[in-house]
Amino acid sequence: MTVRVLVADDQVLIRSGLVAILRTAPGVEVVGEAVDGVRAVAMVAELGPDVVLMDMKMPKLDGIGATRKILADSPGTRVVMLTAFDLPEYVYTALGDGASGFLLKDTPPEGIIAAVFSVVAGDTLISPSVTRRLVEAYAQSHVANACARIQLHDLTPRETEVLRLVAAGYTNGEIAERLLLSEATVKTHIKHTLSKLGLNSRAQAVVAAYESGLVVPANGAGGVIPRHSAVSPRS
């Protein structure tokens, strides 16, 4: 399957560089380039790309505003935010609005290409440095949201465990391997979790997991639950 990508960035050098990177990747087709958020919204409606690489800061309409409009009209489109800033408030706003990923502009070419395929596969992608900043911010200033915690009571133990691993950065394949499940079963658990929590995307589920206190920084700061922590394989 060919993944159709739209690149939206007001800086011609960055936009051209992203297009050049994507055109080297087998299975990727660049269908258009947008110079601002307004144009990005219009081009998504016209071209129907699978993925939009969206600059956070653009004239006329910024990346967050454009993402809201795009996902309201085309919920199947995946949006990956690109920015030179890794401030937590930018990340939470973007993911809360339904973006599927958040990458810094210094991400290497192979990371950009991998991001496109990852979000199409249903994964959430956040740069490691961004994840670290998010965890540090929560360790310093966030507390569990009681209302969100109550919502999590609607989840089964398995759905809760899958959500925990999603928020910790595991892909569907890794979750399936850890829990001795098929990827199809993992996807079903995620689908049910999103429905029960009233969420629209995997990225929003990651935010909800942090806000509910389900996932907390390890040892107070600097990381999430250990990637090799014990997880029961029972269904």
C-alpha positions, 0 to 999 in steps of 0.5 A: 500500500502506498502512503499518501502524505501532505507536507505543511510548513511555511519555511520553504527549505524545511518543507523542501527537505521533508519532501525530498526525504519522503520521496526517497522512501518506497511506498510513500507518495507526496501528494502536496505541499501547503505553506500555511494552515489554511491551505493545509486544511483545504488541501486535505479536503481536496487530496485526502492524504493518509498522513499530514506532516504539520508544522506547529507554527504557521501563518494564517492558521497554526498547526494546532488549529489546522489539525482541529479542522482537519480531524473534524472533517477527515477523522481518518487522516493521521497528523504528525506535528513537527516543531523546533520546540518540545514544550509540554504544553504544545505536545498535550494540546496537539495530542489532545486534539487528536494528532497521532504524533509529535516530532522535533524538526531535528529528527533524522530522515529515517525517523521521519519516514518511520513516523509516517508508517507508524501512525498509519499502522495506528501507533502514536509516535513521540520523540524520545526527548519530548517524552522525557520532557512530558514526564518531567513536567508531570513529575513537577506539576501534575496530579491525578485527575479524579474524574479521569480515574473514575472513567478508567473503572469502566475498563477491564483489567486487560484493557487497563494493562494494554492502555498502560503499555500504550502510554509507556510507548509500546507498539501494538506488536510489542504489546502483543508479544508481552501479553501473549496476544495477537496484534488483532486482539491488542487492536480490539482492546484499544478500540474498546478502550477508546470507545469506553473513554470517549476518545478519538485516537490512540494519542488521546489515550496516552494523554488520558493515561497520564492525566488519570494517574494510570501511568506515572513517572518512575521514581518521581521523574525521568521516565515512565513505567519500566519497559521490562516491568513484570506483566501477567500474560493472562487474558 
